Amino acid sequence: MAKAYDHLFKLLLIGDSGVGKTCLIIRFAEDNFNSTYISTIGIDFKIRTVDIEGKKIKLQVCPEIFHFFRDTAGQERFKTITTAYYRGAMGIILVYDITDEKSFENIQNWMKSIKENASAGVERLLLGNKCDMEAKRKVQREQADKLAREHGIRFFETSAKSSTNVDEAFSSLARDILLKSGSRRSGNSNKPPITELKTSDKKNASKCSLV
Ligand SMILES: Nc1nc2c(ncn2[C@@H]2O[C@H](COP(=O)(O)OP(=O)(O)OP(=O)(O)O)[C@@H](O)[C@H]2O)c(=O)[nH]1
């Protein structure tokens, strides 16, 4: 029997608690949104197959999961329990909440965490989620755009609630991973420059930015 997909890519979402990682995954995989907040204690990964460049790409998506523990001095700390998944991820999505400045500042720490835990060639993507809450915005898109450029990664503003840019963000990451794996095999890079996607996809951006 023919395989139902051409490639399987494992993606991981990281970012502060409450920024909307689980909701983004559920919106992407099930096209659903629930505003009741239950902090992740172990949603399993979700799966969706997308069509990219004529290939069927099965995306297996998982949020970073933490647990609290006490260190030897009795201080409460948290620790990832998905370290193995971190290493196996081919794409990592860094998420902050546009209404929460701290979650944006912490992106630098999450970048460090990727360096320490993930595979060297992992593709990264920055998302500013909850862009439906414009009135409560604390992080300007220019700040995030600058950060993304400094790290050479793409940036979208998304809303899991209104579904803005969610498919676009996941597909763009999958496309980058696909192009990278192809170029690794052929020895040259087909990855379009970051600015190229910006113009072609801008029509989908609605009020949220896609830079
Ligand atoms: N307005 C709005 N609220 C959102 C959006 N995404 C998530 N939320 C809300 O934000 C809260 C946290 O969302 P989660 O998806 O559970 O956040 P998380 O990052 O998985 O949190 P942890 O599991 O604690 O790591 C929930 O109340 C969601 O309903 C969004 O795009 N817009």
The ligand as an SDF file (V2000), in Angstrom:
LIG
                    3D

 32 34  0  0  0  0  0  0  0  0999 V2000
   -7.6950   36.2030   22.6800 N   0  0  0  0  0  0  0  0  0  0  0  0
   -6.9370   35.1220   22.4820 C   0  0  0  0  0  0  0  0  0  0  0  0
   -6.7500   34.2390   23.4930 N   0  0  0  0  0  0  0  0  0  0  0  0
   -5.9740   33.1570   23.2450 C   0  0  0  0  0  0  0  0  0  0  0  0
   -5.3610   32.9240   22.0030 C   0  0  0  0  0  0  0  0  0  0  0  0
   -4.6340   31.7840   22.0870 N   0  0  0  0  0  0  0  0  0  0  0  0
   -4.8200   31.3250   23.3310 C   0  0  0  0  0  0  0  0  0  0  0  0
   -5.6240   32.1460   24.0390 N   0  0  0  0  0  0  0  0  0  0  0  0
   -6.0400   31.9740   25.4420 C   0  0  0  0  0  0  0  0  0  0  0  0
   -4.8780   32.0210   26.2480 O   0  0  0  0  0  0  0  0  0  0  0  0
   -4.9680   31.0790   27.2930 C   0  0  0  0  0  0  0  0  0  0  0  0
   -3.7670   30.1570   27.2760 C   0  0  0  0  0  0  0  0  0  0  0  0
   -3.7620   29.3770   26.0900 O   0  0  0  0  0  0  0  0  0  0  0  0
   -2.9830   27.9670   25.9960 P   0  0  0  0  0  0  0  0  0  0  0  0
   -3.0340   27.5160   24.5860 O   0  0  0  0  0  0  0  0  0  0  0  0
   -3.4830   27.0160   27.0290 O   0  0  0  0  0  0  0  0  0  0  0  0
   -1.5120   28.4440   26.3970 O   0  0  0  0  0  0  0  0  0  0  0  0
   -0.1730   27.5590   26.5430 P   0  0  0  0  0  0  0  0  0  0  0  0
    0.9280   28.3650   25.9750 O   0  0  0  0  0  0  0  0  0  0  0  0
   -0.3870   26.1960   25.9500 O   0  0  0  0  0  0  0  0  0  0  0  0
   -0.0300   27.4820   28.1180 O   0  0  0  0  0  0  0  0  0  0  0  0
    0.7170   26.3690   29.0120 P   0  0  0  0  0  0  0  0  0  0  0  0
    0.0040   25.0780   28.7380 O   0  0  0  0  0  0  0  0  0  0  0  0
    0.5440   26.8280   30.4100 O   0  0  0  0  0  0  0  0  0  0  0  0
    2.1400   26.3380   28.5720 O   0  0  0  0  0  0  0  0  0  0  0  0
   -6.3230   30.3700   27.1150 C   0  0  0  0  0  0  0  0  0  0  0  0
   -7.2840   30.9930   27.9470 O   0  0  0  0  0  0  0  0  0  0  0  0
   -6.6720   30.6150   25.6820 C   0  0  0  0  0  0  0  0  0  0  0  0
   -8.0630   30.6120   25.4600 O   0  0  0  0  0  0  0  0  0  0  0  0
   -5.5780   33.8800   20.9500 C   0  0  0  0  0  0  0  0  0  0  0  0
   -5.0660   33.7900   19.8420 O   0  0  0  0  0  0  0  0  0  0  0  0
   -6.3630   34.9660   21.2620 N   0  0  0  0  0  0  0  0  0  0  0  0
  1  2  1  0
  2  3  2  0
  2 32  1  0
  3  4  1  0
  4  5  2  0
  4  8  1  0
  5  6  1  0
  5 30  1  0
  6  7  2  0
  7  8  1  0
  8  9  1  0
  9 10  1  0
  9 28  1  0
 10 11  1  0
 11 12  1  0
 11 26  1  0
 12 13  1  0
 13 14  1  0
 14 15  2  0
 14 16  1  0
 14 17  1  0
 17 18  1  0
 18 19  2  0
 18 20  1  0
 18 21  1  0
 21 22  1  0
 22 23  2  0
 22 24  1  0
 22 25  1  0
 26 27  1  0
 26 28  1  0
 28 29  1  0
 30 31  2  0
 30 32  1  0
M  END
$$$$
